[in-house]
Amino acid sequence: MTKPTNDQIEDAIADAEEAMDGDSKWPGLTYEQGVAEALRWSLGQTNLHPLSD
């Protein structure tokens, strides 16, 4: 697995900020689970983008 680029991380941050204005796409996901998944992605431990469906 490869680590995401800074641009990919910045894009994920922008996507998250946009999503804050509406209802959550992941109502069953806890805050802590979301943080853990985002950190795993940023470390290259998973290729699954944290804001993907």
Secondary structure, DSSP 8 states (H G I E B T S, - for coil): -----HHHHHHHHHHHHHHTTS--S-TTS-HHHHHHHHHHHHTTS--S-TT--
